[in-house]
Amino acid sequence: MLNFVKFTLRIYMLDLKGKNALVTGIANNRSIAWGIAQQLHKAGAKLGITYLPDSKGKMEKKVAELVEPLNPDLFVPCNVQNDEQIQSTFATIKEKWGKLDILIHCLAFANKDDLSGDFSQTGRAGFNLALEVSTYSLVQLAGAAKPLMTESGSIVTLTYLGGVRAIPNYNVMGIAKAGLEMSVRYLAAELGPNNIRVNAISAGPIRTLASSAVGGILDAIHHVEKVAPLRRTVTQQEVGNAAAFLCSDLASGITGQILYVDAGYEIMGM
């Protein structure tokens, strides 16, 4: 009986040993991507980390120092607006690992001016930029990952409630997130026959470099703390835990879904 219990526990423990995971979108220690990378590492995954290159190399240095304790197997530049860098990233993965099991997409950007004011005044260039970086990049990376996910795979991206409801000071990013969520569904339908699962986590408001561009972010956090069933907002670690779950065999039957990790705020009417 004791051996059976041990066997059962071993089956249902969250274990990512032997899995190769690419994590995008780490900017600093407040990044949700950083919380996810830490939890994947704790679960035993082998990590590859991308960073957004800049002319002075500041981002490379900052991210490299941050992720050093995780001992990433790969550390590569990847600007998703540059097709050559995307190709180079996945060529490096193929050469180093041969296969990819997990892709974490934590990429979003919009001009700060396009996040406030009248939505109808959003410029063409700003609209296209937000959707290219925040939405189309998932399609690009999933397409590049598909041939390398030869032994099944899990793709996880980050969305927000502003993709399904009108949120003050979110504007064009809400459109981008709505597009991202539909991309999750279409990618899940396409990649499912290859046993590749695609899901999104809709996290509650968290203070990050990206969210700092959203006007009134602190007010939003305080509102969630008052209204959400758990009477608090969530942490990067909690989002990381959910991502690790979605990437594990424990979530083998879940795809095309939006998982809310927001202390229950999404269910509230007022």
C-alpha positions, 0 to 999 in steps of 0.5 A: 500500500505504501509503495502505491501511495509513493507511486501515485504522488510521483505521478501527480507531482508537478515535474518538468525535468527533461523539459526544454523551456524558452522564456521571453519577456524578462525585463527586470525582477518585477516582470511576470516572465521572471516569476514564471522562469523561477517556477519553471526552474524549480520544477526542473525545466532546462531554461532558455532566456531571450532578451530585447537587445539595445544598442548599448547592451544595457538590457542584455547585462541587466537580464543576464545578471538577474537570471544567472541564479537560474543557470539558463542553458541558452541566453539569446537576443530576440526582437520579435520585430526582427524576423532574422532574430526570431529565426536565429533564436530557434536555429540556436534551440535546434542546434543546442537542444534539438527539441523544444517543449515549452514556450512562454510568451510574455511580450506586449508593447504600445506607445504610452500616448495610445493607452489614454485619451480618446480611443478613436484617435489612435493613430495607424502606426501606434495601432499596428505597433501594438498588435505586431508586438503584443499579438502577432509575435505569438503567432510568429513564435508559435510557428517557429516553435512548432517544428521543434515541439516533436514530443508534444509541447505547451505554449503559454502567453499572458493576457489581461481582463482589458481584452474582454472589458473596457478598462480605463487607460488600456485602449489599444492594448485591449484590442491587442489582448483580444486578438491575442486571446483569439490567436490562442484559440486558433493556434490551439486548434491548429497545433492540437493534432501535434499534441501541442497545447496553447493557453493564456493566463489572464493575470490581475494587475501587478506592478511591472515595467510594462504596467507602469505605462498604464495610467492609474495602475496603482488605483487599479491594484487598490480596487482589486484589493477591495473588490476581489473575492480574495481581497488582494491582488496576485504575485508574479510567483502565483502566475508562475505557479499557474504557468508551470501547471499549464506546462506540465503533464497535469494539464495534459487535457487543457488547451485553448483556454484563458486561465484567470489568475486574479484573486477572483476579480473577473467573476465580480459584477461590481 
